[in-house]
């Protein structure tokens, strides 16, 4: 269940079952907010939104906070490191506690997979997935789609190569579902021990040479924190086999773009010089996170 209607609004748990028209309506609303960059809206005046991050974040947490403040909302930033989670309180009890105090939307990042759907069934306030384990990161994929649409005019017909640690990537999964729904073709490329067999029916695995022919070359960070069996041998070996080096980037089509959700491991999955290269949309993606999250928060509160 990716989109759940609650008593108070709409949760966003993932993009797997989201229709093209709903995806499009979020992108269109983000475009509205991007075109009103200095406007502080009062649409959320007096509404309490809590950002609950049980896993580290820079981009997602701060861009949600900026988005919420641009909408005029009251923002509560909950940090698990300073909370009673450290005394053993469960994620459910934490979210339920904030709801009982007046939280109207909960933006949640956490490691466990499946827990968010369970919470959404027990919490009345709409919940927004800010990344759960390797399952989904819907707002990252939405801002990625938004970035592609802004650059190419349309997503339909694009080929997007997602390269790297597919197995541990929630970004790859959310992008896969949404891009396919929007009419793009997704191909994967990565080391054998970082491939996700359950996704093979939706996107084929190709060589680096083939992946570099795509319209969008999306590099992924190696998710070392999720590796259980020493999948990653060395940064140099990884760069040599699957890194986007200057030499490889020179083989990309002239119209093609480079994307990466960040944080970036410079000179591992992508060369330092490419991060702010004219082909790179990495910092544009981060900027686009704000209007996308404004659209998602508005949608959550109906
Ligand atoms: N792309 C992304 O989710 O970054 P953070 O982990 O910093 O939020």
Boltz pocket constraint, residues with backbone or C-beta under 6 A from the ligand:
constraints:
  - pocket:
      binder: B
      contacts: [[A, 56], [A, 57], [A, 58], [A, 59], [A, 60], [A, 61], [A, 130], [A, 131], [A, 140], [A, 261], [A, 262], [A, 263]]
      max_distance: 6.0
